[in-house]
């Protein structure tokens, strides 16, 4: 995990990510800081309830796309396809 700059403290929230179409649990994720969910770094996903193809295992809806940001693999969330619990938005 990359190091943070000195003096900056970021809160880490444990959130659950669900499919908006069928309410299926997709991920348990460690999110840094407040704000909306835009991307999920693969190394911060603590539990993955999908088949690894970025589709909901129940309804088959695509909820994210593969990408690489800051030399780390990420899942870029398609807005409106998921909802989260366990996190207070700013």
Buried (B, 14 or more C-beta within 10 A) or exposed (E): EEEEEEEEEEEEBEBBBBBBBEEBBBBBBBBEEEEEBEBBBEEBBEEBBBEEEBBBBBEEBEBBEEEEEEEBEBBBBEEEBBEBEEBEEE
